[in-house]
């Protein structure tokens, strides 16, 4: 005679009686998570985005400071998306097959967070080892450092994305993705504000030729410490479902996690939503890549009227871009918490369109502005768009998944982010010349690409959320 027993999984009681389990399978999907669990799942992204925000806001400044040719910046920006294109599907694939006493996704975070922190310390010192200004050794060191930083940061990032697919139901998914991106932007706020604050406190914002200023280096050191601390909190707090509980909630075979398929096979079997959203992602991320690459130079040229990376004007532009990114992040956080986390799951495509349109207007507007304070308005629009592009595509795509190979598919989906960045970086060698070697001109190109992405949203048809049959979601 079978005994009815219960066990805890992620703060939820799960019936293990065969009869009750079958009943649960008929009427239950993923349960609602307590707010403290939802917070723990999403807050960790704050630390990860410290690395990405410092990288995106300061990488152009670092490489030009150590002597990189502005016309060749696209070469250095190929490395991070290339790393993500390769690493994230692999992390997804192998974490789908992993179940340890530390969890399924968390072991990867436990391994990658210390490496990411170490590389964050090394990267801004690319000009501090006596290689010489514009020397091959300095640029090679910087390129290798940014490659390893992005490799480790990508491995850090994937567990946080995958855990939402693993544990969050449809009724809470909009809130989870929005919270995760909101906390991500909070990390961005801290990261991008640090050089400005440190300069205000008296830390040197200039250095000898070829050396990255101490204000930037110290910002990376602080970011590394925060990344380690928050990652440790997440690893300690989040308790993932065991294989049986996961299978019960996702209505799949408990042995499904032992079945391995090649990445190529999974791509061939991918839901239509992957390809539909990929069309939009192509143009959107081309625009974002050009924004990351050329914004500091565009602001320096339009507002401070300089292209000399050693000048105080250029370094001031770099700090002001940090402030604008801070404003962008605050706008994103407010928009996420107050609006996007409360939206109707059946209106995701409309909110996607609104966010990208705001993004496009903001980027195009930057091209025309020559006053540093007027830049605040377009960067608020950019914040709304940047937040949206990290929420709605994942909402739409993950709703088409059934719980099997979830991590692999989220890793594959990251290719719709990385591949456009690689294409944009390669194309920049031609596009930059076509706009007269003008960094403000590249911001206009970015805005036009984002506008095309807005129009391309019409190709998305698979935009309906999964039916959530759980009692707790009613």
LINPE-V55487 format. One record per backbone hydrogen bond with DSSP energy under -0.5 kcal/mol. NH is the residue of the N-H (numbers start at 1). CO is the residue of the C=O. If there is no record, write none. Layout:
BEGIN
NH;CO
NH;CO
END
This chain:
BEGIN
5;3
7;14
9;12
12;9
14;7
16;5
21;17
22;18
23;19
24;20
25;21
26;22
27;23
28;24
37;34
38;34
39;35
40;36
41;37
42;38
43;39
44;40
45;42
46;43
47;44
48;44
49;45
50;46
50;47
51;47
51;48
52;48
53;49
54;50
55;51
56;52
57;53
58;54
59;55
62;58
63;59
64;60
65;61
66;62
67;64
68;63
72;69
73;70
75;72
76;72
76;73
77;73
78;74
78;75
79;75
79;76
80;76
81;77
82;78
83;79
84;80
85;81
86;82
87;83
88;84
90;86
91;87
92;88
93;89
94;90
95;91
96;92
97;93
98;95
100;103
103;100
108;105
109;105
110;106
111;107
112;108
113;109
115;111
116;112
117;113
118;114
119;115
120;116
121;117
122;118
123;119
124;120
125;122
126;123
128;125
134;66
135;132
139;135
140;136
141;137
142;138
143;139
144;140
145;141
146;142
147;143
148;144
149;145
150;146
151;147
152;148
153;149
154;150
155;151
156;152
157;153
158;154
159;155
160;156
160;157
161;157
162;158
163;159
164;160
164;161
165;161
166;162
167;163
168;164
172;169
173;169
174;170
176;172
177;173
178;174
179;175
180;176
181;177
182;178
183;179
184;180
185;181
186;182
187;183
188;184
189;185
190;186
191;187
192;188
193;189
194;190
195;191
197;193
198;194
199;195
200;196
201;197
202;199
203;198
210;65
211;208
215;204
216;213
217;213
218;214
219;215
220;216
221;217
222;218
223;219
224;220
225;221
226;222
227;223
228;224
229;225
230;226
231;227
232;228
233;229
234;230
235;231
236;232
237;233
238;234
240;238
246;242
247;243
248;244
249;245
250;246
251;247
251;248
252;247
256;253
258;255
259;256
260;258
266;262
267;263
268;264
269;265
270;267
274;271
275;271
276;272
277;273
278;274
279;275
280;276
281;277
282;278
283;279
284;280
285;281
286;282
287;283
288;284
289;285
290;286
291;287
292;288
293;289
294;290
295;291
298;294
299;295
300;296
301;297
302;298
303;299
304;299
306;300
309;307
311;308
315;311
316;312
317;313
318;314
319;315
320;316
321;317
322;318
323;319
324;320
325;321
326;322
327;323
328;324
329;325
330;326
331;327
332;328
333;329
334;330
335;331
336;332
337;333
338;334
339;335
340;335
341;336
342;339
343;340
347;344
348;345
351;347
352;348
353;349
354;350
355;351
356;352
357;353
358;354
359;355
360;356
361;357
362;358
363;359
364;360
365;361
366;362
367;363
367;364
368;364
368;365
369;365
369;366
375;371
376;373
377;374
378;374
379;375
380;376
380;377
381;377
382;378
383;379
384;380
385;381
386;382
387;383
388;384
389;385
390;386
390;387
391;388
392;388
393;388
395;391
396;392
397;393
398;394
399;395
400;397
401;398
406;403
408;92
409;405
410;406
411;407
412;408
413;409
414;410
415;412
416;413
417;414
418;414
419;415
421;417
422;418
423;419
424;420
425;421
426;422
427;423
428;424
429;426
430;427
431;427
432;428
434;430
435;431
436;433
437;432
438;432
439;437
442;438
443;439
444;440
445;441
446;442
447;443
448;444
449;445
450;446
451;447
452;448
453;449
454;450
455;451
456;452
457;453
457;454
458;455
459;456
460;457
461;459
463;461
469;467
473;470
474;470
474;471
END
